[in-house]
Amino acid sequence: MSITSEDVRGIRFPEAPFGTRGYSEMQVDAFLDRVAATLDGEDNVTPTEVHNVVFNLSPLGRRGGYDQAEVDTFLRAVETTLAARTGTTPTGPYIAPALEHTHARRFPWPPWRR
């Protein structure tokens, strides 16, 4: 499936689930504006830039921000579209930042012991 600039401009991401931090809405929207401009031939975002983009997370204790998994899934489709347009292949395997290294995290239990 090929992504168009209209798809990029029209995408609406859900809010991050309760108890999780979402991506900064302003940063995601600004990056997607550049992606839409690239698809219209007015900017030059590369598949590698899409693959490596990093967004700040919403502040702790505050609801808001875009669901990381939804944004990451959409960006993989954007990366594939841009790679097809340039005749390249997507940059290596993708590991969603939201899931990266979750197996290595240690949660203190009980929480008051640190």
N, C-alpha and C positions, 0 to 999 in steps of 0.2 A: 504494500500500500504506500503510495506516494503522498507526502504531506505538502499542502499548498500554503501560501501566505494567508489565505482566508482561514484555513484550519488553525494556523498559529494565532491569528488575531481573535478567533472565536472561541478558543479553548477556555474552559472554566474549570479550575481545579477545586476539589473539595477541601475544606479546612482539615487540618491535621486532627487525627483522632484524639479524644480526651486522654490526657496523660502523656502525650508525646509532643515534641517540638517540631514545628513545621518550618519549611524554607521561607526566608524573607520574601514577602509578596512583591515588594518594590524591586528587589534584585532579579527575581524570576521574570517579572513583567518587562523590566528593562532589557534583559537578555533576549527574551522572546520578541521584543520589538526589533532588535538587531537581526534575529533569525528571519523574521517576516520580510525585513528590508533585503536581506540576502536572497531570499526566494523570489523577490521582485527585481533582483539585479541591481540593488542600490547599496549594498554593503558586501562584505566579504568574510562572513563567519565560516570557518572551516569545520569539517567533521571532527578534527582533533580538538578544536576549541569546545565543541559541544560535548565531546567525550570527557574532557578534563575540567569542565566548568564546576565551580564550587560556590555554594550559596551559604550565607550566614543562616543560623537557626533563630527562630523567634525566641525572645527572652524567656527564661525559666519562670514558671508561675503565671504565665500569661497565655491565654488561649489565642490562637491565631496562627497564621502561616499556612502555606499550602502543604498538603499531604505529600511527604517526600516520595513515597512509592509511586504515586500518580504522576508527579513531575518527572521522576526518573524514567518511567515507562514511556512517557511522551517524548522525552529527549532522546531515547534510543531510536524511536521511529524517525525523529528529525535527523539524527546522525546518519542513519541508513539512507534517508532521502538525499542528504547532501553528498554522501559518499557516492551514490549512484549517479548524481549529476556531474561529479568531477571524475568519475571513472576509477575511483579508488575503492578499497574495502574498508569497512569500519575498523577503528583502531582497537585491536585486541579484544579479549573477553571483558565484559562489563560486570563489575560487582557494585551493586547499589550502595552508596555511602551509608544509607540508613541501616543496612544489614552487615556492613563490613566489620569483621572482627567481633561479632556478637558472641561467638563461641569462647572468646578469650576474656570477656568481661567477668569480673567477680563482683558480686553484690554482697555487701556485708550483711550478715544476719547474726543476731538481731541488728536492726538498723542503727541503734544507738552505740554499738561497738565499732570503733574504727581504729 
